[in-house]
Amino acid sequence: MEQTLSQPKQSTAGRNILLVVGILLLLGLMAIMAINLQKVESVDLKDRKAPDFSLPLFDQFEQDQLALADLRGQVVVVNFWASWCVECYKEAALLEQAWQDYKDRGVMFVGVDYLDTDKEGLAYMAKYGITYPSGPDLGSKISKNYAITGVPETFFIDQEGNIVHVQIGPIERDQLYGLLDRLVIQPAQGS
């Protein structure tokens, strides 16, 4: 009978240990999830200084690189895109048209090709006639600094280097031109 009494005690102790370990694991997982939920997303960058970057440009451009810091004083539209992105196709021609319409008004467009091959990226640019400076996001460094949630994603940066709008997904013509018009006349309002 003594053996029968001692076995349940060992079994109960083993269950308690497993229960404590299980609870600790569950709490650890919940802590990790809570930390991940607090990550900065691109929309959190609105009204903050735009993270600086240096973008290596595709060979077709005169410059080898483009640095955001060199564009201070201009309105800058930074568009994250990829040749494999179906939603990017919806805005590609519109962005090029806006570039043509605003480049002489102090607006610079910059294309950041995300997780793509140079061959496919260049084919995409040729298909849509993209002429504004574009290049690959090597190592996804720029997209990480901008905390993009996917492509397309577009950041509108004012003359002082502040992000004034973050567009997740393709942008429509009226919204794009409305934003650019407000940004272009912004300094005149402050005078």
Secondary structure, 3 states (H helix, E strand, C coil): CHHHHHHHHHHHHHHHHHHHHHHHHHHHHHHHHHHHHCCCCHHHHCCCECCCCEEECCCCCCCCEEEHHHHCCCEEEEEEECCCCHHHHHHHHHHHHHHHHHHHHCEEEEEEECCCCHHHHHHHHHHHCCCCCEEECHHHHHHHHCCCCCCCEEEEECCCCEEEEEEECCCCHHHHHHHHHHHHHHHHHHC
